[in-house]
């Protein structure tokens, strides 16, 4: 297409021209963020994966990068809400304990988990047994992922079983209904770090908040 025709198209159809530029730069370009992050691959596979097809947590990509860099094999993790994330974490940490309320989904994931993962079934409720599973395990955890049901109460119940170097990650923290949990953590001496961006198959800006104290295992 000649430069003259391009100028004509851009002047007469500016919106269409802009969309075509975006398509060329982000979708057709294999070196774009959408490809390198795994967003395009996830869209095709209909599940959260990286550019090489490996499972990743269904969180925004900046958080996934933090987890890739900061999780180590000496850490014990608890996860509210199991999934492809569980398979990702199992390769990164010492142990993963996960609670799941969807029995059908649990059976799908259970067939894929390695030996260092334990998944507990507990029906969803509010301020009941689900959020208290973490305490019932009678263990301490270095990393707690709050990405299931009843998230405010899950944050509250996690405080007493968090190790001295422990951190808590609250996914989708932009939702107003989780503000109570954020305020609760801050009132108990935790600082917060917000990370925002696209998540696999997502189209909007999603936020994850990390709650941390001095000397934490993420070194922040």
C-alpha positions in Angstrom: 0.0 0.0 0.0 1.5 3.3 -1.0 2.0 6.1 1.5 -0.5 8.3 -0.3 -3.2 5.6 0.0 -2.3 5.1 3.7 -2.8 8.8 4.3 -6.1 8.8 2.6 -7.3 5.8 4.5 -6.1 7.3 7.8 -7.8 10.6 7.2 -11.1 9.2 6.0 -11.3 6.1 8.3 -9.2 7.0 11.4 -10.9 4.5 13.7 -10.5 1.6 11.3 -6.9 2.6 10.6 -6.1 2.7 14.3 -7.6 -0.7 14.9 -5.6 -2.1 12.0 -2.4 -0.7 13.5 -3.2 -2.2 16.8 -3.9 -5.6 15.1 -0.5 -5.5 13.4 1.4 -4.4 16.5 -0.2 -6.6 19.1 -1.9 -9.6 17.4 0.2 -10.3 14.3 3.5 -9.4 15.9 4.9 -12.6 17.6 7.1 -10.4 19.7 4.3 -8.3 21.2 3.3 -8.4 24.9 0.2 -10.4 24.0 2.3 -13.3 22.6 5.2 -13.2 25.0 3.0 -13.1 28.1 1.0 -16.0 27.0 -2.2 -14.0 26.5 -2.7 -15.2 22.9 -1.9 -18.8 23.7 -4.3 -18.7 26.7 -7.1 -17.3 24.5 -6.6 -20.2 22.0 -6.3 -22.9 24.7 -9.1 -21.4 26.8 -7.0 -21.8 30.0 -4.2 -19.8 31.7 -0.9 -20.8 30.2 2.4 -19.1 29.3 3.8 -18.8 25.8 5.2 -22.3 26.0 1.9 -23.9 27.1 2.8 -24.3 30.8 0.0 -23.6 33.4 0.1 -20.3 35.2 -2.1 -18.7 37.9 -5.1 -16.8 36.6 -3.8 -13.5 37.9 -2.4 -10.5 36.1 0.9 -11.0 34.3 3.0 -8.7 36.6 2.0 -10.8 39.6 2.8 -14.0 37.7 6.2 -12.6 37.0 6.7 -11.9 40.7 5.7 -15.4 41.6 8.0 -16.9 39.0 10.9 -14.9 40.5 10.2 -15.0 44.2 8.8 -18.4 45.0 11.4 -20.9 46.2 11.5 -24.6 47.2 11.7 -23.8 50.9 8.3 -22.2 51.1 5.0 -23.7 52.2 1.9 -22.3 50.5 -1.8 -22.3 51.2 -4.2 -21.6 48.4 -7.9 -20.6 48.6 -9.2 -21.9 45.2 -7.4 -24.6 43.3 -6.7 -24.7 39.5 -4.0 -24.4 37.0 -2.3 -22.2 39.5 -1.9 -25.2 41.8 0.1 -27.0 39.1 2.3 -23.9 38.7 2.9 -23.5 42.4 3.7 -27.2 42.9 6.8 -26.7 40.8 7.9 -23.6 42.6 7.4 -24.3 46.4 8.0 -27.1 48.9 4.3 -27.8 49.6 0.9 -26.6 48.5 -2.3 -27.0 50.5 -5.4 -25.9 48.6 -9.1 -25.7 49.5 -11.7 -26.2 46.8 -15.5 -25.8 47.0 -16.3 -27.2 43.5 -16.2 -31.0 43.8 -16.4 -31.5 40.0 -13.5 -29.2 39.4 -11.5 -30.7 42.3 -11.7 -34.1 40.7 -10.4 -32.7 37.4 -7.4 -31.0 39.1 -6.8 -33.9 41.5 -5.9 -36.2 38.7 -3.0 -33.9 37.7 -1.4 -32.9 41.0 2.0 -34.1 42.1 2.9 -35.5 45.6 3.7 -32.2 47.2 0.1 -31.0 46.8 -2.9 -31.6 49.1 -6.4 -30.5 48.1 -9.2 -30.3 50.6 -12.8 -30.2 49.6 -15.0 -27.9 51.6 -18.4 -26.5 50.4 -18.6 -22.7 50.1 -20.1 -20.7 52.9 -19.7 -17.3 54.5 -17.5 -17.0 57.7 -17.9 -20.7 58.2 -15.8 -23.8 57.6 -14.4 -22.8 54.2 -12.4 -19.8 55.4 -11.3 -21.7 58.5 -9.8 -24.7 56.7 -6.4 -22.9 56.8 -6.4 -22.9 60.6 -7.7 -26.5 60.8 -4.5 -27.7 59.1 -2.5 -26.7 62.2 0.4 -25.6 60.0 2.1 -22.3 59.2 2.4 -20.9 55.7 4.8 -18.6 54.1 2.6 -17.7 51.2 -1.2 -17.5 51.2 -3.2 -17.0 48.0 -6.7 -15.7 48.4 -8.4 -16.4 45.1 -11.5 -18.4 46.1 -14.7 -17.7 47.9 -15.5 -15.5 51.0 -12.2 -13.7 50.5 -12.5 -11.1 53.3 -12.9 -13.8 55.9 -10.1 -15.9 54.3 -7.8 -12.9 54.8 -8.8 -12.6 58.4 -8.3 -16.4 59.1 -4.9 -16.4 57.4 -3.3 -14.0 59.9 -2.9 -16.5 62.7 -1.2 -19.2 60.6 1.1 -17.0 58.6 4.8 -17.5 59.3 7.1 -14.6 60.4 8.2 -14.1 56.8 4.8 -14.8 55.3 2.9 -12.8 52.7 -0.8 -12.9 51.5 -1.9 -12.3 48.0 -5.5 -11.1 47.3 -6.5 -11.4 43.7 -9.1 -9.1 42.1 -8.5 -6.6 44.9 -10.0 -3.8 42.8 -13.5 -5.1 43.8 -15.0 -2.9 46.4 -16.4 -5.8 48.5 -12.8 -6.8 49.4 -11.8 -3.4 50.9 -12.8 -4.6 54.4 -10.1 -7.3 54.1 -7.5 -4.8 52.9 -8.3 -2.5 55.8 -8.2 -5.4 58.2 -4.7 -6.4 57.0 -3.4 -2.8 57.3 -4.8 -2.5 60.8 -2.7 -5.5 61.8 0.5 -4.1 60.6 0.7 -5.2 57.0 1.8 -3.0 54.2 0.3 -3.4 50.7 1.7 -3.5 47.2 -0.8 -3.3 44.3 0.1 -4.9 41.0 -2.2 -4.3 38.0 -2.4 -5.5 34.4 -4.0 -8.0 32.0 -4.6 -11.6 33.1 -4.8 -14.5 30.8 -7.8 -14.2 28.5 -8.7 -11.0 30.3 -9.7 -7.7 28.7 -9.7 -5.3 31.6 -7.1 -4.1 34.2 -7.1 -6.6 37.1 -5.4 -5.9 40.4 -3.7 -8.2 42.9 -2.6 -6.8 46.4 0.3 -8.3 48.3 0.2 -7.9 52.1 3.6 -8.0 53.6 5.7 -7.1 56.7 9.4 -6.5 57.2 11.6 -9.6 56.5 9.1 -11.2 54.2 9.9 -14.1 51.9 9.4 -12.0 48.7 12.0 -9.5 49.9 9.8 -6.5 49.4 
